[in-house]
Amino acid sequence: MTTFAIRRGVAGDLDRLVDIEQAAFETDLLSRRSFAGALTSRPSCLFVAERNGRVAGYALANFRINSRACRLFSLACDPLAPKGCGRGLLAAVEQEALRRGCASIRLEVRETNARAMGLYETAGFRRIGRYEAYYEDGAPALRFEKALGEPDALKTPAPAAAPQGRTPRRRAAAR
Ligand SMILES: CC(C)(COP(=O)(O)OP(=O)(O)OC[C@H]1O[C@@H](n2cnc3c(N)ncnc32)[C@H](O)[C@@H]1OP(=O)(O)O)[C@@H](O)C(=O)NCCC(=O)NCCS
């Protein structure tokens, strides 16, 4: 698996972030303006994965005051990036969440996105909910959670959880 250099995103990454977003998703795309806001917003943390001087992917996590849950808002890699990009970014988010004293990471994923779910499950995330009509095109989402400090790839199934209300819509995969 290829190793990527992970660093904080900067304004000079905006063009690549928009390109990656357009290549990775068909709906619910983050705009250039959203990326620019995320780069300067304190509750947000945007990491990029770089290889040979070129940004190959990004992860955007949100940290709310008075919440010990980190929300992985978006994760995407260039379709041409070698394996390891997503895993490296996910690990960086987990380290940041631990550093900020979070107890868990949560995310939503399109239920047809087998590749992303494979990544999350092998990283220790468990399914905790399902939300109808979550994405712009009406598709449902699955919510996953990882309790920090637990070992990866837990074998025990998660109990079903009741919906906890709406959160900002995210994520649809194009591939
Ligand atoms: C999802 C995404 C971020 C994963 O990044 P990636 O760089 O491809 O993932 P990595 O190579 O780091 O990790 C791959 C892991 O995913 C899992 N995986 C990969 N392909 C898979 C597949 N077809 N089915 C199930 N699991 C799969 C495996 O666990 C694999 O780990 P392994 O190689 O050790 O077995 C990337 O594919 C992407 O950007 N997709 C489009 C956008 C998207 O769907 N984002 C997620 C929104 S929730």
The ligand as an ORCA input file, in Angstrom:
! r2SCAN-3c Opt
* xyz 0 1
  C     -13.823      5.719     -0.159
  C     -12.394      6.193     -0.478
  C     -12.112      7.480      0.279
  C     -11.448      5.106     -0.007
  O     -10.154      5.562     -0.241
  P      -9.070      4.561     -0.843
  O      -7.800      5.295     -0.965
  O      -9.651      3.969     -2.059
  O      -8.985      3.524      0.300
  P      -7.681      2.770      0.788
  O      -6.964      2.223     -0.404
  O      -6.915      3.607      1.711
  O      -8.337      1.608      1.665
  C      -8.953      0.651      0.986
  C      -9.721     -0.200      1.979
  O     -11.078     -0.056      1.652
  C     -11.655     -1.326      1.591
  N     -12.045     -1.549      0.206
  C     -11.451     -1.155     -0.929
  N     -12.158     -1.524     -1.991
  C     -13.221     -2.165     -1.516
  C     -14.327     -2.794     -2.118
  N     -14.498     -2.817     -3.448
  N     -15.242     -3.367     -1.317
  C     -15.104     -3.320      0.021
  N     -14.065     -2.749      0.644
  C     -13.146     -2.182     -0.114
  C     -10.646     -2.317      2.072
  O     -10.822     -2.463      3.463
  C      -9.347     -1.627      1.794
  O      -8.349     -1.948      2.677
  P      -7.263     -3.063      2.224
  O      -6.729     -2.602      0.918
  O      -6.265     -3.046      3.345
  O      -8.026     -4.323      2.102
  C     -12.194      6.418     -1.997
  O     -12.461      5.235     -2.680
  C     -13.036      7.547     -2.563
  O     -12.632      8.693     -2.572
  N     -14.247      7.211     -3.047
  C     -15.151      8.217     -3.639
  C     -15.655      9.171     -2.570
  C     -16.295      8.441     -1.427
  O     -17.035      7.500     -1.605
  N     -16.008      8.921     -0.204
  C     -16.538      8.358      1.001
  C     -17.828      9.028      1.332
  S     -18.543      8.384      2.849
*
